[in-house]
Amino acid sequence: MAGKIPPEFIDDLLTRVDIVDVIGARVQLRKAGKEFQARCPFHEEKNPSFTVSPAKQFYHCFGCGAHGTAIGFLMEHDGLPFREAIDELARLAGVEVPIEGGEQVRGPDHGPLFALLDEADGLFRRQLREHPQAARAIDYLKSRGLSGEIAARYGIGFAPGGGDFLLSRLGRTPERCRQLVDCGLIGEQDGRRYDRFRDRIIFPIRDRRGRVIGFGGRILGDGRPKYLNSPETPLFHKGRELYGLFEAQRGVRRGLERVLVVEGYLDVIALAQHGIDCAVATLGTATTADHLQRLSRTAPELVFCFDGDRAGRDAAWKALETTLPLASGSQTQRFLFLPEGEDPDTLVRKEGAEGFLARVEQATPLSQFLFDQLTAQVDMTTIDGRARLAPLARPLIDRVPAGVFRDLLEQRLSELVGLERRAPSSRRRTSRAPRQSALEQQRPSRTAWAIALLLNHPSLMARVDELPTDWRRASNQGVGILVELLETIRQHPTLTKAALIERWRDHPHFDYLQRLSVHPFLRHVSEEGAGPEFDGALERLGAEVRKREWLRSLDDKLRARVGRDSDDPRTHRDDS
């Protein structure tokens, strides 16, 4: 029931993609028993009422009633149409969406590349401990104040000089050589292959799951380039990845409170050495929209660190422009400008963690930085100067999502210009008000209760031996839906709750079925109690169906008898 996309493909897709990963990339989730919790992204609230169930691959907010699968979340949260939500999940899973009437095309298997990068990571780490040339690397790391413990935490390694260290150990077959090229470890020039990383300190770059996807290397000596990253590969895209994000999140149980965005590997590691382990670094590129999308739900506060010189402020302005379309007010963005000639690495070693964090606390809010930069371009002491401010600021403010934060920016602009604030934007998106329906205020009917239990626990199908024949003839539409659900699960016994519900997306009662699957009465039913509840619901429903069918049969007989009597001339009276 998913349109032109085979339902079996959607079943498989929802199995491959973990809803916790999908939502966790956009919402700050915290572990709560077997589930995850967060403040709902669909309405304003102080206490978390939004839950994500890994077992059921389903989310639900007890405050506003939002609920659904990973597909539904992308449609609701990211505003994607159904097909684009499928495409996004397929991209994450590494598969291609099949064309109508065609075979499912699976994406390339990147397992061998991950394995090869993991082997290379192990080799680089061992060389830092064992290779005769590694003393230079160790001396350099010590000169930067790094301990062996922090080096081990970030997996720092060493690539010896020469051109074939990895090639000679990992490229012993043509297939392995090709894979080394594919994952960016080996370069090719004039038909000759060579190690990309030579005589460098190595920093492994990990994805959100902790898998090595690439490397960065800092040269020892005066060679060029000073820093070298892996090239773009099927696994590594520098415009999307952030160095240190996995390490920052790994040791935090309740989620990061703040993320610092810095420029280099050693900035991240030096801050962690001093106990500030919430820093991440871009990988040779300016902060991108993909970076910000990933960080937007990682922590409630984002602080960009830049040099205080002209180049640093220019870079900060570019970051601000990239941030504006995502500045909804749900996350605080601030800008920290360091003293000239300093970077986070040198400054934290000079001032310590306490001094550095004091600077972070005084970082400039996005709104202040925006207006400071704009007002510096005009003469605010004159009417003409203030009038010029509006056309400078308006295009930037209009890039901010409609809502409270944009209204506040408009209010500040009006104050600076000297005008009364205009009415809030008519395009402003209002928060979804918590909703309560009749469905949630009373116990569901027998049919609805049986459907709710089955949607929430598809394994209950195993308790049904054979459906009564009269259920298939029942005039009750709810019974027909229940029968279809049971038959679907019988044919596909491994369906999860999410996959089962998605098969009904095109059905007129899809929304009703989704609401049934998170009915408040289900909270009072344990895993063990679901079976007896379902048995009882089916037994009562069966008796109800039999009674209705008996009454309908009796009514048909009476109607038929009345019809025959009306045609019998002996039943007619002659009143003439």
C-alpha positions as a printed NumPy array, in Angstrom:
array([[  0.   ,   0.   ,   0.   ],
       [  2.949,   2.31 ,  -0.51 ],
       [  2.159,   3.455,  -4.033],
       [  4.657,   2.61 ,  -6.718],
       [  7.334,   1.416,  -4.292],
       [  7.092,  -2.294,  -3.464],
       [  6.027,  -2.767,   0.161],
       [  8.698,  -5.451,   0.569],
       [ 11.345,  -2.814,  -0.193],
       [  9.95 ,  -0.512,   2.503],
       [  9.869,  -3.432,   4.956],
       [ 13.548,  -4.105,   4.253],
       [ 14.464,  -0.411,   4.374],
       [ 12.914,   0.069,   7.817],
       [ 14.858,  -2.974,   9.004],
       [ 18.155,  -1.619,   7.676],
       [ 17.78 ,   1.905,   9.077],
       [ 17.576,   2.468,  12.836],
       [ 15.003,   5.111,  13.747],
       [ 17.206,   6.121,  16.692],
       [ 19.963,   7.121,  14.246],
       [ 17.528,   8.999,  12.008],
       [ 15.913,  10.985,  14.818],
       [ 19.126,  11.249,  16.845],
       [ 20.763,  13.141,  13.983],
       [ 18.078,  15.829,  14.382],
       [ 16.959,  15.662,  18.011],
       [ 19.05 ,  15.341,  21.166],
       [ 18.004,  11.927,  22.47 ],
       [ 18.737,  10.551,  25.92 ],
       [ 18.599,   6.902,  26.943],
       [ 15.687,   6.071,  29.249],
       [ 15.495,   2.345,  29.947],
       [ 14.784,   0.475,  26.722],
       [ 13.729,   3.656,  24.928],
       [ 15.068,   7.142,  24.204],
       [ 13.546,  10.43 ,  25.292],
       [ 13.767,  14.052,  24.153],
       [ 11.94 ,  17.326,  24.194],
       [  9.461,  17.117,  21.365],
       [ 10.651,  18.825,  18.167],
       [  7.044,  19.472,  17.16 ],
       [  5.86 ,  21.582,  20.091],
       [  7.403,  23.653,  22.86 ],
       [  7.775,  21.878,  26.198],
       [  9.966,  21.996,  29.302],
       [  9.957,  18.312,  30.178],
       [ 10.646,  15.56 ,  27.63 ],
       [  7.527,  13.714,  26.495],
       [  8.886,  12.527,  23.139],
       [  9.922,   8.844,  23.082],
       [ 11.647,   6.7  ,  20.477],
       [ 11.4  ,   2.923,  20.653],
       [ 14.249,   0.952,  19.033],
       [ 12.295,  -2.292,  19.413],
       [  9.211,  -0.989,  17.624],
       [ 11.067,   1.469,  15.344],
       [  8.424,   4.042,  16.223],
       [  8.279,   7.479,  17.864],
       [  5.507,   9.038,  19.914],
       [  4.99 ,  12.279,  21.829],
       [  2.684,  12.022,  24.828],
       [  2.327,  15.795,  24.833],
       [  1.166,  16.709,  21.334],
       [  0.414,  13.237,  20.   ],
       [  2.999,  13.236,  17.178],
       [  3.894,   9.682,  16.201],
       [  5.114,   7.531,  13.346],
       [  7.961,   5.655,  11.704],
       [ 11.331,   6.888,  10.45 ],
       [  9.588,   7.704,   7.176],
       [  6.877,   9.68 ,   8.912],
       [  9.449,  11.562,  10.998],
       [ 11.347,  12.757,   7.925],
       [  8.083,  13.832,   6.326],
       [  6.965,  15.73 ,   9.426],
       [ 10.279,  17.109,  10.726],
       [ 12.174,  17.754,   7.483],
       [  9.099,  18.538,   5.405],
       [  9.919,  15.867,   2.837],
       [  7.357,  14.285,   0.525],
       [  6.936,  10.528,   0.95 ],
       [  9.172,   9.603,  -1.987],
       [ 11.966,  11.948,  -0.878],
       [ 11.799,  10.512,   2.655],
       [ 12.231,   7.041,   1.154],
       [ 15.149,   8.294,  -0.94 ],
       [ 16.842,   9.785,   2.143],
       [ 16.521,   6.546,   4.123],
       [ 17.721,   4.558,   1.121],
       [ 20.792,   6.795,   0.925],
       [ 21.539,   6.162,   4.588],
       [ 21.093,   2.419,   4.078],
       [ 23.22 ,   2.339,   0.907],
       [ 20.453,   0.955,  -1.301],
       [ 18.619,   2.232,  -4.346],
       [ 14.856,   2.612,  -4.53 ],
       [ 13.486,   0.176,  -7.121],
       [ 11.647,   1.484, -10.16 ],
       [  8.037,   0.368, -10.576],
       [  7.972,  -3.108, -12.049],
       [ 11.741,  -3.484, -11.721],
       [ 14.039,  -5.472,  -9.505],
       [ 15.313,  -4.041,  -6.232],
       [ 18.812,  -2.715,  -6.781],
       [ 21.026,  -2.9  ,  -3.748],
       [ 23.731,  -0.311,  -3.264],
       [ 27.414,  -1.217,  -3.279],
       [ 28.726,  -3.208,  -0.345],
       [ 31.11 ,  -0.901,   1.5  ],
       [ 32.005,  -3.53 ,   4.09 ],
       [ 35.417,  -4.304,   2.499],
       [ 36.339,  -0.604,   2.483],
       [ 35.418,  -0.202,   6.155],
       [ 37.462,  -3.307,   6.973],
       [ 40.459,  -2.02 ,   5.022],
       [ 40.35 ,   1.379,   6.737],
       [ 40.166,  -0.397,  10.079],
       [ 43.272,  -2.429,   9.19 ],
       [ 45.105,   0.728,   8.181],
       [ 44.056,   2.408,  11.418],
       [ 45.535,  -0.469,  13.423],
       [ 48.789,  -0.328,  11.456],
       [ 49.167,   3.423,  11.941],
       [ 48.589,   3.097,  15.686],
       [ 51.184,   0.352,  16.033],
       [ 53.774,   2.387,  14.158],
       [ 53.471,   5.193,  16.694],
       [ 54.527,   2.686,  19.359],
       [ 56.948,   0.504,  17.41 ],
       [ 58.454,   2.149,  14.328],
       [ 62.047,   3.441,  14.628],
       [ 61.047,   6.757,  13.024],
       [ 58.163,   7.322,  15.449],
       [ 60.304,   9.093,  18.061],
       [ 59.976,  12.343,  16.091],
       [ 56.191,  12.031,  16.115],
       [ 56.102,  11.285,  19.838],
       [ 58.398,  14.228,  20.625],
       [ 56.14 ,  16.521,  18.595],
       [ 52.991,  15.341,  20.4  ],
       [ 54.676,  15.823,  23.776],
       [ 55.737,  19.327,  22.743],
       [ 52.046,  20.073,  22.182],
       [ 51.294,  18.893,  25.718],
       [ 49.453,  15.704,  24.731],
       [ 49.502,  12.611,  26.913],
       [ 49.603,   8.986,  25.845],
       [ 46.098,   8.582,  27.237],
       [ 44.601,  11.296,  25.046],
       [ 46.531,  10.01 ,  22.029],
       [ 45.019,   6.571,  22.583],
       [ 41.534,   8.022,  23.043],
       [ 41.67 ,   9.719,  19.645],
       [ 43.567,   6.845,  18.016],
       [ 46.562,   8.943,  16.933],
       [ 48.997,   7.025,  14.728],
       [ 52.093,   7.453,  12.598],
       [ 52.71 ,   6.936,   8.874],
       [ 56.41 ,   6.211,   8.193],
       [ 58.296,   7.893,   5.367],
       [ 58.698,   6.169,   2.023],
       [ 56.034,   5.499,  -0.51 ],
       [ 54.835,   1.951,   0.045],
       [ 54.322,   1.235,   3.742],
       [ 50.585,   0.535,   3.422],
       [ 50.802,  -0.605,  -0.16 ],
       [ 53.267,  -3.377,   0.663],
       [ 51.224,  -4.627,   3.638],
       [ 47.618,  -4.198,   2.533],
       [ 47.805,  -4.184,  -1.276],
       [ 48.975,  -7.698,  -2.006],
       [ 46.316,  -8.427,  -4.632],
       [ 44.945,  -6.327,  -7.493],
       [ 41.537,  -6.236,  -5.787],
       [ 43.034,  -4.956,  -2.534],
       [ 45.014,  -2.318,  -4.437],
       [ 41.827,  -1.131,  -6.079],
       [ 40.109,  -0.928,  -2.694],
       [ 43.044,   1.046,  -1.242],
       [ 42.577,   3.555,  -4.048],
       [ 38.787,   3.634,  -3.523],
       [ 39.111,   4.487,   0.167],
       [ 41.767,   7.156,  -0.437],
       [ 44.773,   5.476,   1.147],
       [ 46.743,   5.189,  -2.088],
       [ 47.262,   7.702,  -4.853],
       [ 48.107,   7.068,  -8.498],
       [ 50.318,   9.105, -10.814],
       [ 51.734,   8.157, -14.211],
       [ 50.679,   4.568, -13.61 ],
       [ 52.54 ,   4.397, -10.295],
       [ 50.8  ,   3.801,  -6.983],
       [ 52.058,   5.289,  -3.724],
       [ 50.981,   5.784,  -0.109],
       [ 49.028,   9.023,   0.272],
       [ 50.145,   9.51 ,   3.894],
       [ 53.929,   9.553,   4.395],
       [ 55.986,  10.781,   7.363],
       [ 52.904,  12.169,   9.056],
       [ 51.119,  12.021,  12.388],
       [ 47.803,  10.339,  11.616],
       [ 44.369,  11.271,  12.957],
       [ 41.582,   8.768,  12.168],
       [ 38.254,  10.348,  11.199],
       [ 35.176,   8.456,  12.412],
       [ 31.516,   8.532,  11.496],
       [ 28.699,   8.717,  14.036],
       [ 28.906,   4.959,  14.573],
       [ 32.623,   5.091,  15.336],
       [ 33.764,   3.527,  12.06 ],
       [ 36.929,   4.898,  10.482],
       [ 35.985,   6.598,   7.211],
       [ 39.162,   8.543,   6.467],
       [ 42.343,  10.042,   7.88 ],
       [ 44.037,  13.366,   8.421],
       [ 47.801,  13.693,   8.531],
       [ 50.113,  16.39 ,   9.983],
       [ 53.513,  16.361,   8.326],
       [ 56.675,  16.158,  10.404],
       [ 59.099,  18.786,   9.181],
       [ 58.624,  21.601,   6.712],
       [ 56.969,  19.784,   3.805],
       [ 53.746,  20.762,   2.115],
       [ 50.873,  20.504,   2.564],
       [ 51.136,  20.866,   6.321],
       [ 47.835,  19.013,   6.811],
       [ 46.47 ,  16.432,   4.419],
       [ 43.   ,  14.848,   4.5  ],
       [ 41.648,  11.792,   2.744],
       [ 40.093,  12.692,  -0.616],
       [ 36.369,  12.362,  -1.267],
       [ 35.485,   8.656,  -1.309],
       [ 32.3  ,   6.558,  -1.175],
       [ 32.648,   6.705,   2.632],
       [ 34.148,  10.134,   3.291],
       [ 32.607,  13.497,   2.392],
       [ 34.391,  16.355,   4.124],
       [ 31.422,  18.696,   3.755],
       [ 29.325,  16.389,   5.96 ],
       [ 31.779,  14.95 ,   8.49 ],
       [ 33.134,  16.519,  11.676],
       [ 36.315,  15.416,  13.389],
       [ 35.844,  14.525,  17.053],
       [ 32.031,  14.313,  17.081],
       [ 32.032,  10.58 ,  17.778],
       [ 34.565,  10.951,  20.606],
       [ 32.644,  13.903,  22.081],
       [ 29.367,  11.995,  22.164],
       [ 30.777,   8.622,  23.189],
       [ 31.556,   9.523,  26.793],
       [ 28.397,  11.533,  27.473],
       [ 25.417,   9.767,  29.028],
       [ 22.913,  12.611,  29.04 ],
       [ 23.845,  14.396,  25.83 ],
       [ 26.201,  17.264,  25.094],
       [ 25.295,  20.632,  26.586],
       [ 27.526,  22.55 ,  24.183],
       [ 29.579,  21.974,  21.041],
       [ 32.632,  24.053,  20.137],
       [ 33.461,  24.232,  16.438],
       [ 37.212,  24.744,  15.919],
       [ 39.52 ,  24.513,  12.932],
       [ 42.026,  21.704,  13.522],
       [ 42.58 ,  18.206,  14.873],
       [ 45.026,  19.389,  17.499],
       [ 42.603,  22.071,  18.705],
       [ 40.044,  19.331,  19.399],
       [ 42.559,  17.063,  21.114],
       [ 44.235,  19.818,  23.156],
       [ 40.879,  20.971,  24.507],
       [ 40.007,  17.369,  25.407],
       [ 43.404,  17.05 ,  27.132],
       [ 42.266,  19.876,  29.425],
       [ 38.849,  18.354,  30.076],
       [ 36.948,  20.325,  27.43 ],
       [ 35.834,  17.34 ,  25.408],
       [ 32.959,  18.896,  23.453],
       [ 34.968,  20.277,  20.513],
       [ 34.687,  19.237,  16.87 ],
       [ 36.565,  20.403,  13.792],
       [ 35.65 ,  20.845,  10.171],
       [ 37.893,  18.991,   7.74 ],
       [ 39.614,  21.538,   5.567],
       [ 36.416,  23.314,   4.62 ],
       [ 34.232,  26.09 ,   5.947],
       [ 31.221,  25.111,   8.039],
       [ 28.534,  23.784,   5.698],
       [ 24.767,  23.491,   5.953],
       [ 25.198,  19.708,   6.318],
       [ 27.519,  20.279,   9.284],
       [ 25.019,  22.584,  10.917],
       [ 22.113,  20.23 ,  10.253],
       [ 24.027,  17.501,  12.03 ],
       [ 24.924,  19.764,  14.94 ],
       [ 21.539,  21.462,  15.22 ],
       [ 20.166,  18.719,  17.485],
       [ 23.447,  17.523,  18.987],
       [ 23.505,  20.138,  21.748],
       [ 21.422,  23.153,  22.809],
       [ 24.38 ,  25.508,  22.31 ],
       [ 26.837,  25.87 ,  19.427],
       [ 29.95 ,  28.057,  19.739],
       [ 32.142,  28.86 ,  16.727],
       [ 35.785,  29.641,  17.528],
       [ 37.658,  32.007,  15.182],
       [ 40.79 ,  34.08 ,  15.163],
       [ 40.129,  37.695,  16.11 ],
       [ 41.798,  39.103,  13.003],
       [ 40.088,  40.216,   9.795],
       [ 40.317,  36.76 ,   8.205],
       [ 38.736,  35.205,  11.286],
       [ 35.853,  37.649,  11.269],
       [ 35.303,  37.088,   7.553],
       [ 35.168,  33.347,   8.216],
       [ 32.746,  33.946,  11.088],
       [ 30.474,  35.992,   8.817],
       [ 30.377,  33.138,   6.293],
       [ 29.455,  30.764,   9.109],
       [ 26.702,  33.15 ,  10.212],
       [ 25.257,  33.302,   6.695],
       [ 25.247,  29.499,   6.536],
       [ 23.603,  29.313,   9.956],
       [ 20.725,  31.76 ,   9.335],
       [ 18.403,  29.337,   7.444],
       [ 18.654,  26.936,  10.395],
       [ 18.467,  29.533,  13.18 ],
       [ 15.029,  28.668,  14.507],
       [ 15.864,  29.601,  18.087],
       [ 15.844,  25.98 ,  19.294],
       [ 19.649,  26.13 ,  19.503],
       [ 21.809,  29.025,  20.668],
       [ 24.645,  29.949,  18.291],
       [ 27.519,  32.127,  19.498],
       [ 30.874,  33.326,  18.167],
       [ 34.132,  33.294,  20.12 ],
       [ 36.952,  35.455,  18.778],
       [ 40.398,  34.552,  20.106],
       [ 43.276,  36.964,  20.729],
       [ 45.483,  37.612,  17.707],
       [ 48.036,  34.877,  17.157],
       [ 46.196,  32.377,  19.374],
       [ 44.178,  29.265,  18.559],
       [ 42.28 ,  26.991,  20.965],
       [ 45.326,  24.725,  21.307],
       [ 47.755,  27.476,  22.372],
       [ 45.196,  29.413,  24.405],
       [ 44.008,  26.504,  26.533],
       [ 47.607,  25.566,  27.29 ],
       [ 48.298,  29.163,  28.32 ],
       [ 45.12 ,  29.912,  30.315],
       [ 43.94 ,  26.433,  31.28 ],
       [ 40.41 ,  25.083,  31.008],
       [ 38.962,  27.602,  33.462],
       [ 40.294,  30.6  ,  31.567],
       [ 39.26 ,  29.215,  28.189],
       [ 35.727,  28.4  ,  29.374],
       [ 35.407,  31.893,  30.82 ],
       [ 35.97 ,  33.206,  27.312],
       [ 33.396,  30.757,  25.948],
       [ 30.816,  32.068,  28.421],
       [ 31.385,  35.574,  27.056],
       [ 31.078,  34.52 ,  23.398],
       [ 29.006,  36.836,  21.199],
       [ 25.424,  35.678,  20.433],
       [ 24.522,  35.331,  16.768],
       [ 22.032,  38.21 ,  16.912],
       [ 24.592,  40.556,  18.438],
       [ 27.299,  39.596,  15.953],
       [ 24.83 ,  40.107,  13.098],
       [ 23.871,  43.629,  14.119],
       [ 27.396,  44.582,  15.241],
       [ 28.685,  43.788,  11.759],
       [ 25.835,  45.631,  10.018],
       [ 25.831,  48.749,  12.184],
       [ 29.586,  49.069,  11.637],
       [ 28.833,  49.657,   7.943],
       [ 26.556,  52.687,   8.473],
       [ 26.503,  55.892,  10.512],
       [ 24.029,  55.128,  13.291],
       [ 24.098,  58.753,  14.496],
       [ 22.172,  59.992,  11.467],
       [ 18.726,  59.28 ,  10.085],
       [ 20.212,  58.464,   6.68 ],
       [ 22.629,  55.991,   8.218],
       [ 19.928,  54.23 ,  10.224],
       [ 17.735,  54.108,   7.112],
       [ 20.533,  52.248,   5.282],
       [ 20.586,  49.606,   8.009],
       [ 17.151,  48.219,   7.11 ],
       [ 17.944,  47.152,   3.521],
       [ 21.221,  45.624,   4.746],
       [ 19.527,  43.583,   7.454],
       [ 16.232,  42.666,   5.819],
       [ 17.564,  40.069,   3.3  ],
       [ 19.486,  38.352,   6.09 ],
       [ 16.583,  38.305,   8.538],
       [ 14.287,  36.957,   5.837],
       [ 16.559,  33.898,   5.576],
       [ 15.77 ,  32.989,   9.196],
       [ 12.885,  30.498,   9.603],
       [  9.605,  32.174,  10.493],
       [  9.016,  32.047,  14.219],
       [  9.878,  33.702,  17.519],
       [ 13.59 ,  34.131,  16.807],
       [ 12.953,  35.97 ,  13.536],
       [ 10.34 ,  38.135,  15.202],
       [ 12.908,  39.099,  17.835],
       [ 15.458,  39.98 ,  15.152],
       [ 12.858,  42.167,  13.452],
       [ 12.092,  43.797,  16.771],
       [ 15.779,  44.564,  17.322],
       [ 16.083,  45.994,  13.806],
       [ 13.085,  48.25 ,  14.457],
       [ 14.673,  49.473,  17.694],
       [ 17.949,  50.274,  15.955],
       [ 16.272,  52.021,  13.035],
       [ 13.879,  53.879,  15.319],
       [ 10.596,  52.486,  13.998],
       [  7.746,  50.678,  15.698],
       [  7.989,  46.951,  15.286],
       [  5.856,  45.608,  12.46 ],
       [  3.348,  42.847,  13.061],
       [  4.749,  39.31 ,  13.266],
       [  5.174,  37.574,   9.941],
       [  2.04 ,  35.998,   8.577],
       [  4.254,  33.166,   7.39 ],
       [  5.184,  32.329,  10.947],
       [  4.856,  28.672,  11.71 ],
       [  3.007,  28.063,  14.92 ],
       [  3.933,  25.275,  17.259],
       [  1.647,  22.354,  17.1  ],
       [ -0.78 ,  22.606,  19.989],
       [ -1.099,  19.531,  22.155],
       [ -4.054,  17.65 ,  20.824],
       [ -6.558,  15.442,  22.571],
       [ -9.099,  13.512,  20.56 ],
       [-12.087,  11.421,  21.445],
       [ -9.907,   8.434,  20.617],
       [ -7.663,   9.274,  23.586],
       [-10.397,  10.033,  26.087],
       [-12.18 ,   6.698,  26.206],
       [-11.43 ,   3.014,  25.954],
       [-11.505,   1.908,  22.298],
       [-14.159,  -0.407,  20.931],
       [-13.5  ,  -4.146,  20.867],
       [-12.431,  -4.008,  17.228],
       [-10.216,  -0.942,  17.709],
       [ -8.642,  -2.469,  20.832],
       [ -7.771,  -5.679,  18.992],
       [ -6.253,  -3.623,  16.14 ],
       [ -4.291,  -1.439,  18.585],
       [ -2.822,  -4.463,  20.342],
       [ -1.916,  -6.139,  17.054],
       [ -0.277,  -3.012,  15.611],
       [  1.742,  -2.583,  18.768],
       [  2.652,  -6.278,  19.025],
       [  2.594,  -7.946,  15.556],
       [  3.897, -11.16 ,  17.129],
       [  0.417, -11.682,  18.626],
       [ -0.533, -13.202,  15.264],
       [  1.066, -16.413,  16.522],
       [ -1.85 , -16.764,  18.973],
       [ -4.411, -16.959,  16.135],
       [ -4.906, -20.46 ,  14.718],
       [ -7.661, -19.852,  12.188],
       [ -9.938, -16.923,  11.531],
       [-13.665, -17.701,  11.636],
       [-15.219, -17.675,   8.176],
       [-17.911, -15.234,   9.192],
       [-15.224, -12.622,  10.025],
       [-14.379, -12.353,   6.328],
       [-18.046, -11.725,   5.512],
       [-18.547,  -9.245,   8.352],
       [-20.064,  -5.92 ,   7.348],
       [-18.034,  -4.108,  10.052],
       [-15.189,  -2.269,   8.29 ],
       [-12.999,  -2.451,  11.399],
       [-13.233,  -6.241,  11.395],
       [-12.211,  -6.215,   7.736],
       [ -9.111,  -4.165,   8.589],
       [ -8.274,  -6.519,  11.464],
       [ -8.576,  -9.529,   9.148],
       [ -6.315,  -7.872,   6.578],
       [ -3.747,  -7.05 ,   9.261],
       [ -3.747, -10.63 ,  10.498],
       [ -3.334, -11.999,   6.984],
       [ -0.505,  -9.549,   6.246],
       [  1.396, -10.651,   9.342],
       [  0.721, -14.325,   8.571],
       [  2.38 , -13.833,   5.161],
       [  5.203, -11.648,   6.566],
       [  5.779, -12.784,  10.166],
       [  8.949, -10.7  ,  10.679],
       [  7.281,  -7.319,  10.107],
       [  8.017,  -4.719,  12.768],
       [  5.364,  -2.341,  14.044],
       [  6.823,   0.401,  11.833],
       [  6.833,  -1.736,   8.676],
       [  3.309,  -3.009,   9.341],
       [  1.925,   0.512,   9.707],
       [  3.772,   1.819,   6.643],
       [  1.938,  -0.773,   4.518],
       [ -1.255,   1.2  ,   5.244],
       [  0.078,   4.663,   4.342],
       [ -2.193,   5.007,   1.29 ],
       [ -5.253,   3.698,   3.126],
       [ -7.982,   6.258,   3.993],
       [ -7.736,   5.224,   7.655],
       [ -3.914,   5.419,   7.895],
       [ -3.949,   8.307,  10.405],
       [ -6.547,   6.556,  12.529],
       [ -4.504,   3.356,  12.58 ],
       [ -1.376,   5.286,  13.569],
       [ -3.24 ,   6.876,  16.472],
       [ -4.588,   3.5  ,  17.527],
       [ -1.038,   2.126,  17.638],
       [ -0.131,   4.655,  20.372],
       [ -3.46 ,   4.645,  22.2  ],
       [ -3.025,   5.764,  25.837],
       [ -4.658,   2.555,  27.08 ],
       [ -1.675,   0.624,  25.682],
       [  0.52 ,   2.155,  28.38 ],
       [ -1.232,  -0.017,  30.944],
       [ -0.533,  -3.26 ,  29.08 ],
       [  2.811,  -4.997,  29.697],
       [  4.572,  -7.212,  27.161],
       [  3.352, -10.247,  29.1  ],
       [ -0.172,  -8.909,  29.438],
       [ -0.62 ,  -8.134,  25.745],
       [ -1.316, -11.779,  24.858],
       [ -4.187, -12.346,  27.296],
       [ -5.615,  -8.917,  26.433],
       [ -5.555,  -9.818,  22.736],
       [ -7.128, -13.229,  23.352],
       [ -9.913, -11.609,  25.354],
       [-10.475,  -8.931,  22.725],
       [-10.753, -11.543,  19.961],
       [-13.102, -13.689,  22.022],
       [-15.419, -10.76 ,  22.774],
       [-15.143,  -9.513,  19.215],
       [-15.962, -12.971,  17.882],
       [-19.111, -13.135,  19.98 ],
       [-20.049,  -9.639,  18.799],
       [-19.481, -10.542,  15.139],
       [-21.541, -13.72 ,  15.478],
       [-24.366, -11.791,  17.129],
       [-24.318,  -9.108,  14.426],
       [-24.251, -11.678,  11.649],
       [-27.131, -13.594,  13.29 ],
       [-29.161, -10.396,  13.576],
       [-28.371,  -9.472,   9.979],
       [-29.37 , -12.956,   8.806],
       [-32.588, -12.747,  10.818],
       [-33.315,  -9.322,   9.356],
       [-32.737, -10.667,   5.836],
       [-35.152, -13.503,   6.478],
       [-37.81 , -11.147,   7.818],
       [-37.385,  -8.856,   4.837],
       [-37.643, -11.794,   2.468],
       [-40.786, -13.05 ,   4.21 ],
       [-42.359,  -9.591,   4.114],
       [-41.566,  -9.44 ,   0.426],
       [-43.203, -12.806,  -0.271],
       [-46.274, -11.886,   1.781],
       [-46.688,  -8.657,  -0.139],
       [-46.78 , -10.631,  -3.387],
       [-49.342, -13.195,  -2.102],
       [-52.894, -12.113,  -3.158],
       [-54.321, -13.907,  -0.15 ],
       [-52.652, -11.351,   2.12 ],
       [-54.389,  -8.425,   0.372],
       [-57.644,  -7.067,   1.795],
       [-60.424,  -5.807,  -0.478],
       [-61.597,  -2.616,   1.167],
       [-63.882,  -1.635,  -1.656]])
